[in-house]
Amino acid sequence: MLTLGIDTATDVCAVALLDGERVLFEAALSVPRSHGRRLAPLLREAFAHVERDPADLGLVAVAAGPGSYTGLRIGTSTAKGLALATGAALVGVPTLRALTTSSTVGGPICAILPSRRGEVYVAVYDGDVEVAAPAALSLDAVADWLPASTLALGGPGADRLADLRPDLPRVELASSGAVVARLGQGIAEAEGPDDVAALEPLYLKPVATSQPGGILRPSTL
């Protein structure tokens, strides 16, 4: 089954195409605030590289939050448009779970994304097990919230906790379209796909803007 993985929840725009478990194409562009311009060309490049068509898709997996409001809207809107246009199944993947899955380090890892107003998005995963659910917290609140079993911190917001938990090592957690695709495959098999019309990003906080930005239509691919 041809699976597309999309992650635009952070400053990185990541895309991958998998045939079953085999990665056919993977790319990630770290250009903040440019997902609206970068995602469609990256998808065209992916399908051209593997000489396949969006109509061949069996599953679209997308990082569905938490994360950047605009990035999440771009990614989920594009994923939903592709699913509707091609008939592919759609699965939303928790962003922070995808980040911890990208690590080669075992044990409970806290993934951290920066948010606004001095806050962060956090969650702790031990492999496939959710140790602490995603939350939006102030920096001062994280130290009390963090489970005692946590072995490491990682993600784009980890440096914000350097002074609060200097005892915990930092691990590299990277946005990966392939990781999102693989997690999406597992979720689809275990729980079934999401309803395309009903899937919405997990924001965790009230949206700061009234206008969604950068929505890509299937016709742009």
ABEGO torsion letter per residue (X at the ends): XBBBBBBAABABBBBBBBBEABBABBBBBBBBGAAAAAAAAAAAAAAAAAGBBAAABABBBBBAOBEBAAAAAAAAAAAAAAAAAAGBBBBBBBAAAAAAAABABBEBBBBBBBBBGGBBBBBBBBEABBABBBBBBBAAAAAAABBAABABBBEAAAAAAAAABAABBBBBBBBBAAAAAAAAAAAAAAAEBBBAAABBBBAGBBBABABBBGBBBAAAX
